[in-house]
Amino acid sequence: MAMPFKTSLILVLIMLFTNAAKASDDYVFIFGYGSLMLTPARTATSPDPEGAVYIPVKIRGIERLWNLWSEYGQQRTLGVEQNKAPDAFVSGLIFAAKKDQLAAFDEREGPAYQRVQIPIENVTFYLDNHQEIVAQSKRVTDIYVYSPRKESSFYFDKSHDQKKIAMSYLNVVRAGCVEIDKTHQLNGLFVNDCVQTMGLEGYLVDDDRRAPRYPRYPATLLKKAIESGNTEKTEELQRFIQVEWKNYLNTISEKWEEK
């Protein structure tokens, strides 16, 4: 008799985290709260590692803010900052990474961000079995998040209202929320938390969808795949845009009441 899918998945996850634990303290967790939540955006430069596991969580004590400015992209970029309010949290994903990969992650995020450790007690899991899986490692788990450097020249708070959020970037982040909710069968819980914690209050949004400025917007990724002659990637993105992306945008319109 075949093993039920949910049971087999839990066993695979336990094996993965147990193996990570056996590798001494070689692994840490990274919290992704923006474009890393959407698979095509996350895998635009390199595919997900074999056996990679992405676990939806809430991190308390922080909030999403769009206080970084990309001069190259002419758009605000997302970050999280400390918020001591008792109800402050951000929804996102944690995933395991080797410590020797942290320098590469630091380089990817760039000089505008700093890597900050998150206390494990600030983490809440959406699914009980995920909490059990992480507990299988029997070790203190280090969790890191990338937060803006307020002293950097890239930092502009919402008072600089001439600097806007690009809709193309915003929809990639919001589509990531929808993907996570559907993938983990959270029945709208994760999406609703994203609506609550997206941090858009006080910012202006520029609708750039006809000429998207965000480089990991699906239509832009598809254009690059076609131009590079990557047939496999082209077909993969075409399928995504025709099915998942369309469905994600419908949910975004419903949840964020945008037409």
N, C-alpha and C positions, 0 to 999 in steps of 0.2 A: 504494500500500500504506500502511495506517495505521501511524503511528509507535507503537512499543511504549509502554505507559503509563509504565513506569519511566523510559525514556529521555526522554519528553516532559516528565515531572515534573522531572527533573534540569535540563533546559534552561530550564524556567520558573523554577526556583529560582535558577539562575545569572544569568538576566536580572534577577531581582528584586534580588539582592545586588549585581550590577554597577551597576544603576541607583542603588542606595543609595550605592555608592562614588563614582559620578560627582557625587553631590550634596555633594561635599567631605566635611566631617566632620559632616554634619547628623544622622547616625544613630548610635545606640548599641544595645546589646543589654541586655535585662532578663531576669533569671533568675527563673522562676516555679516554686515548689516545693510549693505548697499547692493551694487551690481553683482557682487559675488553670489548673491542668492539665485540669480538666473543662469541656468546652465550654459546657453550659448555665449553669454557675456563672460562667464567665468572661464570657459574653455577656449576663448578666442585666440589666446597665444599658445596654450598647450593643453592637452587633454587632461581630464581628471586622472590621478594616479589609480592604478589597478587596486581595487578593494577599498577605495576612498569611501568614507561614510560621513554624511552631513546630517547633523542632529539639530532640530529646531529647539530653541531655548528662548527664555526671557533673561535679560541681564538687568538687575535692579541698580539704581543709583546713577544712571546715565540717561541722556536724552539725545535724540537726533537733532542736529542743527546743520544748516547749509552755509557755513561761515567761511568756507575756503573759496578762493577765486582762481580759476584757470584762465590765464591770459591767452594761452594757445587756443583753448576751446571756446573762449569768451562765454563762460558759464560758471555758475556756482557749483561746487562739489560738496559731497556729503561727508559729515563727520559725526562723532559722538563726543559729548562733553559731560563732565560730572554734573549731577543734579541731586541734591540732598533731600529733595521732597520725598515723603514716604511712598507716594504712588508713582514715582518716576521709574520708567523701565524702557528698554528697547528690545524688540523681537528680532531674531536673526538666526544664524546657523553657527554651530561650532564644528570644527573639523580638525583631525589630527595632522600634525606636521612634525617632521624631524627637526631637532634643534639646529642641525647644521644647514637647514633650509631657511632659517630665520633671516639671515643676511639678504637672501634673494627676495624675501617678502618685504624687507625694509626698503630695498632698492625699488621694488615695484610700486610701493606707496609713495616714495619720494620724500624730499626734504620738508614738505609741508606737514607731514605726519610724524608722530612719535608712537612707539609701541609701549603700551601701558598694561600692567598686569591687573587682572580682575580677580577679586576674592571669590573662591569657589562657593562661599555661602551666599553670594549675590546671584547665583544661577538657579533658575527654575526651569524644569523640563516640561514640555507639553505632553509627553507620553511617559507613563511610568516605566515601561520596559527600557526606555533610553536611559533613565536614571539608574536602573539596575545594571545595564550594560557597562556604563562608565564606572560604577562601583566595583565591577568585576576586576578592574585593573589593580585594586587594592593599593593604591598609591595616591599621594597628594597630587592633584591635577593642576598644572599651571595653565591658565587661560589668559591670552593676550588679545587686546583690541588696539586698533590704530586710531589715534585721536589727534586732532589738529594741534599744531604748535601755535599758540596764540601770539607768540612773539615774532612769528615769521612774517615776511612781506606778503604772503598769500592770504593772510587772515583779514576778512572784512565782515563784520557783523551785519545784522539785518538793517541797521541804520543807513547803510550804503545802498539805498533802494534802486540806484541805477544799474546795479549788478543783479542779474536775474538768473533763476534756475531754468535750464533748458528742458522743455517738455520731453524731448527724446531721452534724456538721461533719467528724468523722473519716472517715465513709464517703464524703463528697464528695471528700475528698483521696485516699482509697484508690481510689475509682472513677476518678479522674483518672489514677492510675497504670495501671489496667487499660485505659482508653481509649487512652493513649499506646502501650502495648505492642501492642494490637491494630491501631491505625492504622498503625504503622510496622513491623508484622510482626516483632516482636522475640522472639517465641516464648517468652515468660515471663521473659526476661532483665531487662527493666525492672521488671516486677512483683516479681520476686525481690529486686532491689536495693531496692525500696521497702519490702518486708518487713524487710530487714536494717537500713534506715536511717530507719524511721518515727519512732524516738525515743520509744517509748511506755513504756519501762522506768521504773518509779518513779512513774508517774502513775495516777490512778484515772479510769475512764471511766463517765459517767452515760448510761444507755440512755434517751434522750429521743425515740426514733423515733415513739412514739405522739403526741407533741406536740413536734415538732422546733423547737428554738430557733435553729438556724442559718438565717439568712434566705435563703440560696441553696440550700437543700435542695430537690430536684426537686418534691416534693409541695407545698411552700410556694410555689415559683415558679408552679406550675400553678394554685393557688388564687388567687394575685394576678392571673394572666392572665385567669382566668374572671371575677373581680370587676371587672376593668377593661374587660371586653368585647372583649379582643384575641383575636379568633377564630383568626388565623394562629398566634399564639404558643401559644394553648391547644392547637391540634391538633399543633403541633410537639412540645410537652412531653408530650402524651398518647402520641404515638408513641415518644418517647424512653423514658418510664417503662415502657411495655408491652414494649419490646424491649431496647434497650441497657442501661437501668438494671437490669432484671431479670437480664440476663446478667452485668453487672458485679458485682452483689451475690452471685451464685453463685460467681464467681471469688474475691471477698473472703472468703466463708465457707470456701472451699477453702484459700486461701493463708494466711489468718490463723487458720484452724481455729476459727472461731466459728460457733455454731449459733443 
